Amino acid sequence: MSAEELENFETDLELQLYREYRDVAKLFQYVVETDRRFYLANSVRIEPVETKNGLYFDVELKDAWVWDIYRSARFVKHVHVMSFRDVNVEELTHADPFSLPGGPGQAPGGPHAP
């Protein structure tokens, strides 16, 4: 396999992963980013732990999806991460599928306005 074929293969895998992310993101409440991985999860617990060598974050995720090209199974029941670096957690807001365009919380003209 040439370097170009390998690069094309990895690009295709990333595109497939992005499409999967787009499809499953609506199933989760949180986006969690660590220095090594990117997760979607429905339950997040973070506990800072101080030791004599410094601070680390003990992170527990339940009902998660892992952004990883090389994993065959990205849905995970329980994830436990220990990180000495920053951990970013954001709560996702999903558009109400029953809301009317231009309704509360939407820009005038609806979500697809130019």
N, C-alpha and C positions, 0 to 999 in steps of 0.2 A: 504494500500500500504506500503510495507516494505521500509526501508531506501535504500536497494540495488535496488529495483524496481524504486524508485524515482531517484536515481543517474543514472540508465540506461536510464530513460525517459529524464532527462536533458541532458545526453550525446548525445542521439539521436537528441534532439532539436538543440543542438549546431552544430552537424554534418550537419543537414539540413540547418541551418543558414549559415554555412560556404559555403556550395554548392551554396546557393542562392547568397551570396556575390560574389563568384567566377564568377557566371553567369552574374551578373548585373554590376560588376565593370567597364567593358568596356564601359558602357553607361555614365559614369561620368568623370568629369575633376579633381576633388579634393577629397582628403581624409582629413577629419577634425576629430581631436581627442580632446575631452575635458576631464575634470576629471570624468565626469559621463557617457558619451556616445561616440560612434564612428559613424561617418557619411560618406557617399559619397554624393557629391553635384556637381552641375554644376555652381553655383554662390555662392561666399563667400564674405561677407563684415565683417571686424573686426574693431571695433573702441575702442581704450583704453579710459576709462573714469576715470578721477581723482575726488575723493570726499574727504571730510574731514576725512573719515574713511579709505581711501586707494584707490587703483587702481582696477578696474575690467574691463573685456573685454565684450563689447556688440557685439555679433556675430549673423549675419543674414545669413541663408542659404536658397537657393531656389532650387527647383527641387532636392530633397534629398531622400536618403535611410538611414534608421536608423538600426544600429546593435543592436537588442534587441530581445532576445528569446521570450519574452512574448507578443510582439505586434503582432496583427493579420494583421495589415496594416503597412508595413514598408516604403512604398513610401509616401513621404510627400511633399506637394507643397511649404510650407513655415515653416521654423524653426527659432525661436528666442531664443538665449541662453545668459545668463549673467553668467560669470564665474570669480571668484576671483583667480583662478589658471591658469596655463599655458594653452594655446590653440595652438595646433600644426596643421598646414595646409601644405599639400604637394600636388603638382600638379602631376597628374598621366601622365605617358607616355604610350601610347598604341602602340604596334607593328603595323606597316603598313601591312595589310593583303596581299598587292600586292608586298611586297618586296621579293627579292630572298635570299635564305640562303647564308650567308657569305657576304651580301651586306653591305652598309654603316651602321654603328651603331651596327653591330652584330659581335659576336666573330667568328673567323674562324671556319668553320664547321657548322655554322647555330645555331639556337636556341635549337636544340635537340642534339647537339654534346655531347659526354660523357666527 
